Amino acid sequence: MLETEAAIQEALNAAGCLASREALRHFDTDGGPIRIGPEIWRTKGQQPKCYQTPYGEVEVERHVYQRSGGGATFCPLERDARIVITSTPFFAKQVSSKFAHGAAQDVQRDLAENHARPVAKSYLQRLSEAVGTVAQVKEADWEYALPALDAPVSSIAVGLDGTCLLLCEGRWRETMVGTIALFDAQGERQHTLYVAAAPEYGKQTFLARLARELDRVRAAHPHATVLGLADGAESNWRFLTPCTTVQLIDFYHAAGYLQTAAEAAFPQDPAPRQTWLQDRRHRLKHESGFAPVLLQELRDLPVAGLTAAQREGLHDAINYFYYHHAQMDYPTALAHHWPIGSGVTEAACKTVVKQRLGRSGMRWTAQGAAVVLTLRALVLTPDRWRQFWDKLDQFGFPVAVS
């Protein structure tokens, strides 16, 4: 049966090549003159060219046009059939989707072993880079609709975080990831939108991208409460504070600082330390107005007899609560069924960045990372990938006059 199925696939690919060749011919002109801007272009005749399809490579005779004075040429078939480099759009979609999930050699192996489609690795990279570049260029112009949800959106949680990426020059740089999560009135997450950008100084590309997506989501759900939810990094809150209604420090980061404070409160006795820690975590989470009370309690802890590490840990905890206690109104958040943890954003650092770009031995150029991150954000955001290709089919892939 295995050999039979392989033979069937080979026959299907052969039939697909025949059908694709005929389909491409339908996008060619009849050879008559065409107007591009103010100029008339005329055909040089039909010339052969090979195109990559999901089923194999096909050669097509198609009209190539040129101005009367010579110079650059233009192929209407490639514009109208939405050819990407030399690939049909569906094959470009297949390849770039696979490239978003795996390295070029993985895509090459999958196509060869599972689709009987041998393709050069360099071509797969160029094709995916072309798709990702179009997505980057069009991201400000193309608006994507939010999917139909099971319940009305009550709150919108915006978060951002960074994770390190190894660049080709051997340096580690911070790659930014943002999430916009939509929740219903019961606190159930309905949809998550992902944004990511390659390392850059100032993070302006990333922040502009995240702000643009947030504006569109807010316009779609004007009555939803917009929360900023992140760890204590100052750069996070420079972005989140002016564009959100409610600001919350991730509860689990705050609870982590309480762990170090507990070690300073009970340096020698672990039993009461654990009791104190559980009580303060519970009260911080459920007792209204407890954050400033807890801050004062930390300030009043004696430091005599503490080790240098314990004093430093207590100092860090006091500073953290001093600067962020106003962002620790967790009882109000829980009463409204708002999220209090930034786990969605922290998980995105792994799913968007690390799982694809952080594999053993990988190093990246800024442009290469930007392409893959753009593709992954499109693929991982529900329904966004389909909409991107619908728009590419509607508006076309940029085809330069060559």
C-alpha positions as CSV (number, residue, x, y, z in Angstrom):
1,M,0.0,0.0,0.0
2,L,2.9,2.4,0.8
3,E,4.2,2.1,-2.8
4,T,0.7,2.4,-4.2
5,E,0.1,5.6,-2.3
6,A,3.5,7.0,-3.5
7,A,2.5,6.2,-7.1
8,I,-0.9,7.9,-6.5
9,Q,0.9,11.0,-5.2
10,E,3.2,11.1,-8.2
11,A,0.2,10.8,-10.6
12,L,-1.6,13.6,-8.7
13,N,1.4,15.8,-8.9
14,A,1.7,15.2,-12.6
15,A,-2.0,16.1,-13.1
16,G,-1.5,19.1,-10.9
17,C,1.3,20.3,-13.1
18,L,-0.8,20.0,-16.2
19,A,-3.7,21.8,-14.6
20,S,-1.5,24.6,-13.2
21,R,0.1,25.1,-16.6
22,E,-3.2,25.6,-18.2
23,A,-4.4,27.8,-15.4
24,L,-1.4,30.1,-15.7
25,R,-1.9,30.4,-19.5
26,H,-5.4,31.9,-18.8
27,F,-3.7,34.9,-17.1
28,D,-1.6,35.7,-20.1
29,T,-2.6,38.4,-22.6
30,D,-3.6,37.9,-26.2
31,G,-0.4,39.7,-27.3
32,G,-2.0,43.1,-27.9
33,P,-0.5,46.4,-26.8
34,I,-1.0,47.4,-23.2
35,R,-0.8,50.8,-21.5
36,I,1.3,51.3,-18.3
37,G,0.9,54.9,-17.2
38,P,1.3,57.2,-20.1
39,E,3.3,54.7,-22.2
40,I,2.3,52.0,-24.6
41,W,4.1,48.6,-24.2
42,R,4.2,45.9,-26.9
43,T,5.0,42.3,-26.7
44,K,8.3,40.8,-27.6
45,G,6.5,37.5,-28.2
46,Q,5.9,34.6,-25.9
47,Q,8.9,33.5,-24.0
48,P,9.3,30.4,-21.8
49,K,9.7,30.6,-18.0
50,C,9.5,28.0,-15.3
51,Y,7.2,28.5,-12.3
52,Q,7.1,26.6,-9.0
53,T,3.7,25.1,-8.1
54,P,2.6,22.8,-5.2
55,Y,2.8,19.9,-7.7
56,G,6.1,20.6,-9.4
57,E,7.9,22.9,-11.8
58,V,6.0,23.9,-14.9
59,E,7.2,25.8,-18.0
60,V,4.9,28.3,-19.5
61,E,5.2,30.4,-22.7
62,R,3.9,33.8,-21.9
63,H,4.0,37.3,-23.4
64,V,6.8,39.7,-22.2
65,Y,6.3,43.4,-22.9
66,Q,8.7,46.2,-23.5
67,R,8.5,49.9,-24.5
68,S,9.3,50.9,-28.0
69,G,12.6,52.3,-27.0
70,G,13.8,49.1,-25.3
71,G,14.9,48.8,-21.7
72,A,12.9,47.1,-18.9
73,T,10.4,44.4,-19.5
74,F,7.1,43.5,-17.9
75,C,5.1,40.2,-17.7
76,P,1.3,40.8,-17.2
77,L,0.8,37.1,-16.4
78,E,3.0,37.3,-13.3
79,R,1.1,40.4,-12.0
80,D,-2.4,38.9,-12.7
81,A,-1.6,35.4,-11.5
82,R,-0.1,36.9,-8.2
83,I,3.2,35.2,-8.9
84,V,5.7,35.5,-5.9
85,I,9.2,35.5,-7.4
86,T,8.5,32.5,-9.6
87,S,6.0,30.7,-7.4
88,T,2.3,30.4,-7.7
89,P,0.5,32.0,-4.7
90,F,-0.7,28.8,-3.2
91,F,2.8,27.3,-3.2
92,A,4.2,30.5,-1.7
93,K,1.6,30.3,1.0
94,Q,2.5,26.7,1.7
95,V,6.2,27.4,1.9
96,S,6.1,30.5,4.0
97,S,3.7,28.8,6.5
98,K,6.1,26.0,6.9
99,F,9.0,28.4,7.1
100,A,7.3,30.2,9.9
101,H,7.4,27.0,11.9
102,G,10.7,25.5,10.8
103,A,14.1,26.2,9.3
104,A,14.6,26.0,5.5
105,Q,16.2,22.6,5.7
106,D,13.1,21.4,7.6
107,V,10.8,22.8,5.0
108,Q,12.9,21.3,2.2
109,R,12.8,17.8,3.9
110,D,9.1,18.0,4.4
111,L,8.4,19.0,0.8
112,A,10.6,16.2,-0.5
113,E,9.5,13.4,1.8
114,N,5.8,14.2,2.2
115,H,4.9,16.0,-1.1
116,A,7.4,14.6,-3.5
117,R,8.5,18.2,-4.2
118,P,12.3,18.6,-4.3
119,V,13.1,22.3,-4.0
120,A,16.4,24.1,-3.4
121,K,16.8,25.4,0.2
122,S,18.0,28.8,-1.1
123,Y,14.8,29.2,-3.1
124,L,12.6,28.4,-0.1
125,Q,14.4,31.1,1.9
126,R,14.1,33.7,-0.8
127,L,10.4,32.9,-1.3
128,S,9.6,33.1,2.4
129,E,11.6,36.3,2.7
130,A,9.6,37.8,-0.1
131,V,6.3,37.0,1.5
132,G,7.5,38.2,4.9
133,T,8.7,41.5,3.4
134,V,5.4,42.2,1.8
135,A,3.7,41.5,5.1
136,Q,6.0,44.1,6.8
137,V,5.5,46.7,4.1
138,K,1.7,46.4,4.1
139,E,1.1,46.0,7.8
140,A,0.2,49.7,8.3
141,D,-2.1,49.7,5.3
142,W,-3.9,46.4,5.5
143,E,-6.3,46.1,8.4
144,Y,-7.3,42.6,9.5
145,A,-10.8,41.9,10.8
146,L,-11.1,40.4,14.3
147,P,-12.8,37.0,14.3
148,A,-16.4,36.4,15.4
149,L,-16.3,35.6,19.1
150,D,-18.5,33.5,21.3
151,A,-19.2,36.3,23.8
152,P,-19.0,40.2,23.9
153,V,-15.5,41.5,24.8
154,S,-15.5,43.0,28.3
155,S,-11.8,43.6,28.8
156,I,-8.7,43.9,26.6
157,A,-5.3,43.1,28.2
158,V,-2.2,44.5,26.6
159,G,1.2,43.2,27.5
160,L,4.8,43.4,26.2
161,D,8.0,41.6,27.1
162,G,11.4,40.9,25.7
163,T,13.5,37.8,25.2
164,C,17.1,37.5,24.0
165,L,18.1,36.5,20.5
166,L,21.6,35.6,19.3
167,L,22.7,37.6,16.3
168,C,25.2,36.7,13.6
169,E,27.9,39.0,15.1
170,G,27.7,36.9,18.3
171,R,25.8,39.4,20.4
172,W,22.6,38.8,22.3
173,R,19.9,41.4,21.7
174,E,16.4,41.8,23.1
175,T,13.6,40.8,20.8
176,M,10.2,42.3,21.7
177,V,6.9,40.5,21.8
178,G,3.5,42.0,22.5
179,T,0.0,40.5,23.0
180,I,-3.5,41.9,22.9
181,A,-5.8,39.5,24.6
182,L,-9.6,39.8,24.5
183,F,-11.7,38.6,27.5
184,D,-15.4,38.2,28.1
185,A,-17.3,39.3,31.2
186,Q,-16.4,36.0,33.0
187,G,-12.7,36.4,32.3
188,E,-12.5,33.8,29.6
189,R,-9.9,34.6,26.9
190,Q,-11.6,34.8,23.5
191,H,-8.8,35.8,21.2
192,T,-5.2,36.7,21.3
193,L,-3.3,38.9,18.8
194,Y,0.5,38.6,18.6
195,V,3.0,41.3,17.6
196,A,6.8,40.8,17.4
197,A,9.8,42.7,16.1
198,A,13.5,42.0,15.6
199,P,16.0,43.7,17.9
200,E,16.3,47.4,17.5
201,Y,17.5,50.3,19.5
202,G,14.6,52.3,20.9
203,K,12.0,49.7,19.9
204,Q,10.2,52.2,17.8
205,T,9.1,49.8,15.1
206,F,7.7,47.4,17.6
207,L,6.0,50.0,19.7
208,A,4.4,51.6,16.7
209,R,3.2,48.2,15.5
210,L,1.7,47.4,18.9
211,A,0.0,50.8,19.2
212,R,-1.5,50.5,15.8
213,E,-3.0,47.1,16.5
214,L,-4.3,48.3,19.9
215,D,-6.0,51.3,18.3
216,R,-7.8,49.0,15.9
217,V,-8.9,46.6,18.6
218,R,-10.1,49.5,20.8
219,A,-12.1,50.9,17.8
220,A,-13.8,47.5,17.4
221,H,-14.6,47.2,21.1
222,P,-15.0,50.8,22.4
223,H,-16.8,49.8,25.6
224,A,-14.2,47.3,26.8
225,T,-11.8,48.1,29.7
226,V,-8.2,48.3,28.5
227,L,-5.7,46.9,30.9
228,G,-1.9,47.2,30.8
229,L,-0.4,44.0,32.3
230,A,3.3,43.4,32.5
231,D,6.3,43.0,34.8
232,G,8.0,46.0,36.4
233,A,10.3,47.0,33.6
234,E,10.1,50.8,33.3
235,S,10.1,50.7,29.5
236,N,7.0,48.6,29.5
237,W,5.1,51.2,31.5
238,R,6.2,54.1,29.5
239,F,4.2,52.5,26.7
240,L,1.3,51.0,28.6
241,T,0.4,53.8,31.0
242,P,-0.8,56.4,28.5
243,C,-2.7,53.9,26.3
244,T,-4.5,51.9,29.0
245,T,-7.3,52.6,31.5
246,V,-6.1,50.2,34.2
247,Q,-2.5,49.2,35.0
248,L,-1.6,46.0,36.8
249,I,1.8,44.6,37.7
250,D,1.9,40.8,37.0
251,F,0.8,39.3,40.3
252,Y,3.3,36.4,40.2
253,H,6.2,38.8,39.8
254,A,5.0,40.7,42.9
255,A,4.6,37.4,44.7
256,G,8.2,36.5,43.8
257,Y,9.4,39.6,45.6
258,L,7.5,38.5,48.6
259,Q,9.5,35.3,48.7
260,T,12.7,37.2,49.2
261,A,11.0,39.5,51.8
262,A,9.9,36.4,53.7
263,E,13.5,35.2,53.9
264,A,14.4,38.5,55.5
265,A,11.4,38.4,57.8
266,F,12.3,34.9,59.1
267,P,15.9,34.3,58.2
268,Q,16.3,31.3,60.6
269,D,12.9,29.7,60.8
270,P,11.3,28.3,57.6
271,A,8.0,27.2,59.2
272,P,6.7,30.7,60.1
273,R,8.3,32.1,57.0
274,Q,6.0,29.9,54.8
275,T,3.0,30.8,56.8
276,W,3.7,34.5,56.5
277,L,4.4,34.2,52.8
278,Q,1.1,32.4,52.1
279,D,-0.9,34.9,54.2
280,R,0.6,38.0,52.6
281,R,0.2,36.6,49.1
282,H,-3.5,35.9,49.8
283,R,-4.1,39.3,51.4
284,L,-2.4,41.1,48.5
285,K,-4.6,39.2,46.1
286,H,-7.9,39.5,47.9
287,E,-7.8,42.3,50.4
288,S,-8.5,45.8,49.1
289,G,-5.8,48.4,49.9
290,F,-3.4,45.9,51.3
291,A,-0.4,46.7,48.9
292,P,0.6,50.0,50.8
293,V,0.1,48.3,54.1
294,L,2.4,45.5,53.0
295,L,4.9,48.1,51.8
296,Q,5.0,49.6,55.3
297,E,5.4,46.2,56.9
298,L,8.4,45.5,54.7
299,R,10.0,48.8,55.6
300,D,9.5,48.0,59.3
301,L,11.3,44.7,59.2
302,P,14.5,44.6,61.2
303,V,17.7,44.2,59.2
304,A,20.0,43.4,62.1
305,G,21.5,39.9,61.8
306,L,20.6,39.6,58.1
307,T,23.2,38.5,55.6
308,A,24.2,40.8,52.8
309,A,22.1,38.8,50.3
310,Q,19.0,38.9,52.6
311,R,19.4,42.7,53.1
312,E,19.7,43.1,49.3
313,G,16.6,41.0,48.7
314,L,14.6,43.0,51.2
315,H,15.8,46.2,49.7
316,D,14.7,45.1,46.2
317,A,11.3,44.0,47.5
318,I,10.8,47.4,49.2
319,N,11.7,49.2,46.0
320,Y,9.5,47.1,43.9
321,F,6.4,47.6,46.1
322,Y,7.3,51.3,46.5
323,Y,7.2,52.0,42.8
324,H,4.4,49.6,41.9
325,H,2.0,49.3,44.8
326,A,-0.5,51.6,43.0
327,Q,-0.6,48.9,40.2
328,M,-1.5,46.1,42.6
329,D,-5.2,46.5,43.0
330,Y,-5.8,42.8,42.4
331,P,-9.1,42.5,44.4
332,T,-10.7,45.0,42.1
333,A,-9.4,43.2,39.0
334,L,-10.6,39.8,40.3
335,A,-14.0,41.3,41.1
336,H,-14.3,42.4,37.4
337,H,-12.9,39.1,36.2
338,W,-9.8,40.8,34.7
339,P,-6.6,38.9,34.3
340,I,-3.9,39.6,36.9
341,G,-1.0,37.6,35.4
342,S,1.1,38.3,32.3
343,G,1.4,34.6,31.4
344,V,-0.1,35.1,27.9
345,T,2.7,37.5,27.1
346,E,5.5,35.5,28.7
347,A,4.3,32.4,26.9
348,A,4.4,34.4,23.6
349,C,8.1,35.0,24.1
350,K,8.5,31.2,23.9
351,T,5.9,30.4,21.2
352,V,6.6,33.3,18.9
353,V,10.4,33.7,19.4
354,K,12.2,30.9,21.2
355,Q,10.5,27.9,19.6
356,R,11.6,29.0,16.1
357,L,14.5,31.4,16.4
358,G,16.1,30.1,19.6
359,R,17.0,26.6,18.4
360,S,20.5,25.2,19.0
361,G,23.1,26.8,16.8
362,M,20.8,29.4,15.3
363,R,22.1,33.0,14.7
364,W,20.2,35.7,12.9
365,T,20.6,38.9,11.0
366,A,18.1,41.6,11.9
367,Q,16.3,41.3,8.6
368,G,16.1,37.5,8.7
369,A,14.7,37.6,12.3
370,A,12.2,40.4,11.2
371,V,10.9,38.2,8.4
372,V,10.4,35.1,10.5
373,L,8.8,37.1,13.4
374,T,6.4,38.8,11.0
375,L,5.4,35.4,9.5
376,R,5.0,33.8,12.9
377,A,2.8,36.7,14.2
378,L,0.6,36.2,11.2
379,V,0.4,32.4,11.5
380,L,-0.1,32.3,15.3
381,T,-2.8,35.0,15.4
382,P,-6.1,33.2,14.7
383,D,-7.5,33.9,11.2
384,R,-4.8,36.5,10.4
385,W,-2.9,34.2,8.0
386,R,-6.0,33.6,5.9
387,Q,-6.8,37.3,5.7
388,F,-3.3,38.2,4.7
389,W,-3.5,35.9,1.7
390,D,-7.0,37.1,0.8
391,K,-5.6,40.6,0.6
392,L,-2.6,39.4,-1.4
393,D,-5.0,37.8,-3.8
394,Q,-7.1,40.9,-3.9
395,F,-4.4,43.6,-4.3
396,G,-1.6,41.5,-5.8
397,F,2.1,40.9,-5.0
398,P,4.4,43.8,-6.0
399,V,5.8,42.9,-9.4
400,A,8.6,45.2,-10.5
401,V,9.3,46.0,-14.1
402,S,12.6,44.2,-14.8
